[in-house]
Amino acid sequence: NPMINAGAIAVAGRLVEASQGSARRWWLGGAVAANLGTLGFFKYYNFFVEQFDALMGSLGVGHAMPLLDIVLPVAISFFTFHGISYVVDVHRGKVPACRSLADLMLYISFFPQLVAGPIVRASFFLPQLARPVDPAAVPVGRALLLIVVGLFKKVVVANAIATQLVDPVFMAPDGHGTVEMLFAAWGYAVQIYCDFSAYTDIATGIALLLGYQFPKNFNQPYRACSIQDFWHRWHISLSTWLREYLYIPLGGNRHGRLKTYRNLLITMLLGGIWHGAGWTFLIWGALHGAALTVERAAGEALRRPLRLPAPLAVVLVFHFVCLTWIFFRAPDLAIALEALGAFADWGAPIQHLTPALAGLVVAALATQALPPDLMDRLGDRLDRLPALLLGIVAGGLIV
């Protein structure tokens, strides 16, 4: 599927570049619509059919649309966004239409980031293919450090918290109380960060070994002082993509307050539904959109950015994010509401939370306060080691 997408996008890019005026906009619109249409059919067809059938049933209409046994293509969300990025960047003149189908196929289907990101823009990646890579200049130490740290975050931290705490609590939240539900919410915040940032670390490390750079995707998001700051730190490639290819084309903040608020809400709603076909993802996006709108409105009312004392702001933002993660993690809306109700049950016995798990959650959160450039400095030191010693150190860490 990425190969088919790359071929179609290659043709669309050449047509966009060769056209002028309205024809240029039509080719761009057709390419974007084709990508979104493919994504919508494979990922959301059954969800919307189920909602339509439920609506018809509530109105007393018995006719049901058929559900299809659709096999979701691997990484369809990511290669769709890459395809849209490419044709839009060609239209905006940020990158020329690619003359090599092999290069475009490599961009669309580059295996380190294909399944879990980061989303790499065409204007960032394609120019790298035109520059020969000097093997001696590859930062092997930094790359191996990213891979090892990613493995540790995924295999040790995320897996332990998920299997021993988060999964059991969210399976039946009404059987747990305030303390355990609170640690499960904190634990899921740690789990999803360690999972996702680990994938990014490993992908970035592999890309570095092959001679390619990826943009930074996470920057200690749980030390954010506002929701806007959180989205400048969390899944940066997605938030940048949404801003550049959705929020700004909708009008951004150029057409007055109400339309700015509308654009924020639409962007975050679509960002939520992009993560999955379900009401919980829609609510997650709506909550973040509403929070961004409130922050902006408060700042405009005060005629300055809304700022609280930094420690208080970090605590408030972190717990708001944890609240929204409950909807993101819950398999359905009923379980999410049960999880929220569990916060009021102070008498329930603790079943899964152990001192070791609580310590792991707290320790993982404490790493957000480490110096932001720590990984870069450690990577630079590793790059100065002799090759044999570097290999022994990396092998030992992996074992």
Phi, psi and omega in degrees: 000318175300326180292318177298315179300317181298318179297315180295319180293324178300315178296315181298318180298319179294320179293319178297315182294324185278347185264166179226157172060225184294327179298321178298317180292324179294317178296318178298311180299320179295319180294316179295316181296320179296318178295313181292325178296318177297314178299316181298318181294308185292322189264332191236357184303306184296324179298312182289328176296317179298317180292322179294317179296321178296320178295315179298322178296321179292337178268001179084014178263120188274348184291132181243137173283148184285141169274145182248145177275081187269128174270115184286121178299139180300131173066025184299324181297317184286316181285338172293313179295324177294319179297316178296317179304317183296307184293326179291318178295324174296316180299322182277355180079015180279340178209138177287156176301132185291128180272348182249116178296325179297319178296317181293321176298320178296318179297313183291323190243021183301114197295328184300323185250005190297317189275323188230011176087185007288165175282115184256122182288149182300320182292344178269321189268313187301319178300334179293333181288341181275349182255126177295142181265128176272113182305328181291341182267358180292125180283078186298318181299313179297319181297314180295323177299316179299317181294315182293315179297320177298316177299318180296314180298321182283305190284322185268303189281301186297314183295319180296313181293321182294308188284330186262343184229300190294308183299312179297322181290316182284347176291324179211074186295336181290350177264009183236159184253192189301308186296313183292323178292323178296314180291330176293321178293314175299318181298322179291325175301318177292315183300311184291326176293312182293321176301303190288315180292332176295315177302317180296316179301312182295316179298317180295319179296316179296318179299319178299318179297332179270356176099015183240147178260142171246151175289154177294137187246339179221141181218073178046064188295335184275011169251015180293145181259359177202167178292323176299317178296323177301316182283350169277349184245335186259130178041059189301324181294325177287313181297323176293318179299313180298321179293313186286324190249359178227302184297311181293315175299331175291344181127345179057230179249028187267354188233038175096168187295310187298319179289329174296314178298318178300316182294323177298314182295316180298316181299314183285327175299314179291327174296324177292312183291336176298327182287336180177155181271093180185156181295329181297320178291324178295318178295318177303312179295321180296320180296317178292321177297318179296318180295318177297322179294316179297317178301314181294317180298318179295318178297322178290324179293323180275351183062027175197158178302138179289120181228131173251165173308135190308311181300318179295317180298317180297316180297314182296314181296317180299317182286331172295317179298319178298320177301315181290329178298332179300317177292324180294322185276325186296139181292337177204174185293324181298317179294322178299317179292323175298319179297318178296321179294332181294338179295340182268359184260091182279346186264352183292140179289151177278125186251322188242336183287125177243161177303324180294317179293317179299318179295322179295318179298313181295318180296320179296319178293326181295334179295342178293344180266000178293159178304133184300332183263015185300313181298320180297317181293319177295320178298319178297320179294319179296324180294341179272354179286150171300150187302317182296315180295320178299317178298317180295316180297312181297316179298318178297318179296320179295316178297000000 
